[in-house]
Amino acid sequence: MGFDEITNILYLLLQGMGVGIAASITVGPVAVLCIQRTLSKSRRSGFASGLGVACADTLMAIFAMLFSSILQRSIEANRLILSVVSGIIVVIVGVYIFLQNPVTQIRRNRVGKTTLWRDFASMFGITLTNFIYVIPYIMIFFTMFKVSTLGVTDVGSLFGGLLTIAGFLGGAVTWWFALTFLLNLFRHRFRPRHMLTINHVAGIVIAIDGFSSCGKSTFAKAIARRLGYIFIDTGAMYRAVTLYALEHGAIRSGMVDEEAVVRLLPDICIDFRFNPERGASDIYVDGDRVEGKIRTIEVSNCVSAVSSICEVRAKLVAMQQQMGRRRGVVMDGRDIGTTVFPDAELKIFMTARPSVRARRRYDELRAKGDEVSYEEILQNVLSRDKADMTRAISPLRKADDAVVLDNSCMTVAEQMEWFEKEFRRAIGDGR
């Protein structure tokens, strides 16, 4: 092989690399996805994701070269005009691609329990779904870089085309690996505030289960505010159904008429609305705010019986799953990690001594002006525990992969410090 042949091979490889790098630089949404993978999980995850994008782009580059060969005569006859027009189109299409809102795709890009193969495959698939404008986009770059077309009947042209494609793959891989390496090198600069922002966009599901009066709702609300996530108070939803049943005669003298409660279900409309004064969401039933009414001792004494009705659980679980599909949510309840979202990326099981929980509940109710006794509250806590753990449908239990938080002697600040460590573990930070 002579010097001219070696020079020509290197030229074709570098020409393909130029197109590969240029095409990769201008794909904004997938770049954000790879950045999120690198910062949320690990360098290896970023490399696998970038390789998936590079391979998908290379596959589309082959089709782009084949289409270019079909249009070869027209391209050669009007190369100067096409180069000018292509330059303008590259700028317009490049800006359009870069400014695409990647949030929808990012929300599908789970940051939790995934393998490197799934990282590669998901990015490969996401990139291929954009073939309609990526293939013509790469064809434009081929025209601008004056890349030789792929002649299937000419062995020399075929070999040159394959070299160009190999160069394209090398250029794309080089760009994504370099981007991942630099992000990993400076990843400490993204901790911790920026990391939380990235994962707010990416969205994981945080499931919090545990005994009554453990402070699950307070804890979950603090997490939601910290991460910018949506808080869904599932316990409040069961209390809302209980309140509705009380007001409509389905519960009398503490006795629950299950058939009457089931008949009421189609008429109940439950939603959450943000309250700027509290900085949190309030629960509404049929358009009426019931945040205070659902916390009374009368509702507390009946909520376990109502929540054990299978039709009630089926309706509310479906509602909760629908709310959680947007991801980036925090849910607390009794069966979130075991039934509602068994695949949640982070599951927390909260507990505390019964005496501590009774004291917290007593102080809360007294602060609201309710006349209750500590002994009454303690008995309610113990009976709730027994009812929750022994009910036939979705009994209260710790999920196998849940982490336990006993907050009997912990302040809110200490609980949040504990959570931040678990959150980092869940997103694969490891710091």
Residue pairs with C-beta under 8 A, 6 or more apart in sequence:
8 160
9 163
12 148
12 160
12 163
12 164
12 167
13 163
13 164
13 166
13 167
13 170
14 167
15 145
15 146
15 147
15 164
15 167
16 147
16 163
16 164
16 165
16 166
16 167
16 168
16 169
16 170
16 171
17 167
17 168
17 170
17 171
17 174
18 145
18 167
18 171
19 61
19 138
19 141
19 142
19 145
19 147
19 164
19 167
19 168
19 171
20 54
20 57
20 58
20 61
20 167
20 168
20 169
20 170
20 171
20 172
20 173
20 174
20 175
21 171
21 172
21 174
21 175
22 141
22 145
23 57
23 61
23 134
23 137
23 138
23 141
23 168
23 172
24 53
24 54
24 57
24 171
24 172
24 175
24 176
25 175
26 90
26 94
26 97
26 98
27 53
27 57
27 97
27 98
27 127
27 134
28 97
28 98
28 99
28 100
28 102
29 97
29 100
29 101
29 102
29 105
30 53
30 102
30 123
30 126
30 127
31 179
32 102
32 106
33 49
33 102
33 105
33 106
33 109
33 123
33 126
34 46
34 49
34 50
34 53
34 123
34 176
34 179
34 180
35 46
35 179
35 183
35 198
36 106
36 109
36 111
36 198
36 199
36 201
36 202
37 45
37 46
37 48
37 49
37 109
37 111
37 119
37 123
38 45
38 46
38 49
38 180
38 183
38 184
38 187
39 183
39 187
39 190
39 194
39 195
39 198
40 111
40 195
40 198
40 199
40 202
40 427
40 428
40 429
41 111
41 114
41 119
41 427
41 428
42 428
42 430
43 180
43 181
43 184
44 116
45 114
45 116
45 119
45 428
46 179
46 180
46 183
46 184
47 176
47 177
47 180
48 116
48 117
48 119
48 120
48 123
49 119
49 120
49 122
49 123
49 176
49 180
50 123
50 173
50 175
50 176
50 177
50 179
50 180
51 120
51 173
51 176
51 177
52 119
52 120
52 121
52 122
52 123
52 124
52 127
53 123
53 124
53 127
53 172
53 176
54 169
54 172
54 173
54 175
54 176
55 120
55 124
55 169
56 123
56 124
56 125
56 127
56 128
57 127
57 134
57 138
57 168
57 172
58 165
58 168
58 169
58 172
59 128
60 128
60 131
60 134
60 135
60 138
61 138
61 165
61 168
62 150
62 165
63 131
63 135
64 135
64 136
64 138
64 139
64 142
65 142
65 147
65 149
65 150
65 161
65 164
65 165
66 150
67 135
67 139
68 75
68 139
68 142
68 143
68 147
68 149
68 150
69 149
69 150
69 151
69 152
72 149
75 82
75 143
75 149
79 143
79 146
82 143
83 143
83 144
86 140
86 141
86 143
86 144
87 144
89 140
90 137
90 140
90 141
90 144
93 133
93 137
93 140
94 137
97 133
97 137
103 201
105 126
106 201
106 202
106 203
107 201
107 202
107 203
107 326
107 327
107 328
108 122
108 126
109 122
109 126
109 202
110 202
110 204
110 345
111 199
111 202
111 204
111 345
111 427
111 428
112 204
112 345
112 346
112 426
112 427
112 428
113 345
114 122
127 134
141 147
142 149
147 164
148 157
148 160
148 161
148 164
149 157
149 161
150 157
150 158
150 161
150 162
150 164
151 157
151 158
151 161
152 158
190 198
191 431
192 420
192 424
195 427
195 429
196 226
196 227
196 228
197 228
199 227
199 427
200 227
200 228
200 229
200 328
201 328
202 327
202 328
203 229
203 326
203 327
203 328
203 329
204 327
204 328
204 344
204 345
204 346
204 426
204 427
205 324
205 327
205 329
205 331
205 341
205 343
205 344
205 345
205 346
206 220
206 223
206 229
206 329
206 330
206 331
206 344
206 345
206 346
206 348
206 423
207 331
207 332
207 336
207 337
207 340
207 341
207 344
207 346
207 347
207 348
207 399
207 402
208 216
208 219
208 220
208 223
208 330
208 331
208 332
208 333
208 336
208 337
208 347
208 348
208 349
208 350
209 216
209 332
209 333
209 334
209 335
209 336
209 337
209 338
209 347
209 348
209 349
209 350
209 396
209 398
209 399
209 402
210 216
210 332
210 334
210 348
210 349
210 350
210 351
210 396
210 405
211 350
211 351
211 352
211 357
211 381
211 384
211 385
211 388
211 396
212 300
212 357
212 361
212 381
212 384
212 385
212 388
213 352
213 357
213 358
213 360
213 361
213 381
214 350
214 351
214 352
214 357
214 407
215 350
215 352
215 360
215 407
215 415
216 235
216 332
216 333
216 350
217 233
217 235
217 236
217 332
218 412
219 332
219 350
219 405
219 407
219 412
219 415
219 419
220 231
220 233
220 330
220 331
220 332
221 231
221 280
221 330
222 412
222 415
222 416
223 229
223 231
223 330
223 416
223 419
224 230
224 231
224 330
225 279
225 280
226 416
227 328
227 330
227 423
228 328
229 328
229 329
229 330
230 323
230 326
230 328
230 329
230 330
231 280
231 281
231 329
231 330
231 331
232 272
232 320
232 323
232 324
232 329
232 330
232 331
233 272
233 281
233 283
233 332
234 316
234 320
234 331
234 332
234 333
234 336
234 340
235 332
235 333
235 334
236 283
236 291
236 294
237 270
237 283
237 316
237 319
237 320
238 303
238 306
238 307
238 312
238 316
238 333
239 294
239 295
239 299
239 300
239 303
240 268
240 270
240 283
240 285
240 290
240 294
241 261
241 265
241 268
241 270
241 306
241 307
241 312
241 316
242 251
242 294
242 299
242 302
242 303
242 306
242 307
243 285
243 290
243 293
243 294
243 299
244 264
244 268
244 285
245 251
245 256
245 260
245 261
245 264
245 302
245 306
246 298
246 299
246 302
248 260
248 264
249 260
250 256
250 257
250 260
250 261
250 263
250 264
251 257
251 261
251 302
251 306
254 301
254 302
256 302
256 305
256 306
256 309
258 309
261 306
261 309
261 311
261 312
262 309
262 311
262 312
265 311
265 312
265 315
267 286
268 285
268 286
269 285
269 286
269 287
270 283
270 284
270 285
270 319
271 283
271 284
272 281
272 282
272 283
272 284
273 281
273 282
273 284
273 289
274 280
274 281
274 282
275 281
275 282
282 289
282 291
283 289
283 290
283 291
283 294
284 290
292 368
293 299
295 364
295 365
295 368
296 370
297 365
297 370
297 372
297 376
297 377
297 380
300 380
300 384
301 380
304 383
304 384
304 387
304 388
304 391
305 387
306 312
307 313
307 334
307 391
308 387
308 391
308 392
308 393
310 393
313 393
313 394
317 339
317 340
320 331
320 333
320 336
320 340
321 340
321 341
323 329
324 331
324 340
324 341
331 340
331 341
333 340
334 388
334 394
334 396
335 394
335 395
335 396
336 344
336 347
337 344
337 347
337 348
337 349
337 399
337 402
338 394
338 397
338 399
339 394
342 399
345 426
345 427
346 403
346 422
346 423
346 426
347 399
347 401
347 402
347 403
348 402
348 403
348 404
348 405
348 419
348 422
349 398
349 399
349 402
349 403
349 404
349 405
350 404
350 405
350 406
350 407
351 404
351 405
351 406
351 407
351 408
352 406
352 407
352 408
353 408
354 378
354 381
354 382
354 385
355 378
356 408
357 381
358 374
358 377
358 378
358 380
358 381
359 374
361 377
361 380
361 381
362 372
362 373
362 374
362 377
365 372
365 377
366 372
385 396
388 395
388 396
389 395
389 396
389 397
398 404
403 422
405 415
405 418
405 419
407 415
410 418
424 430
424 431
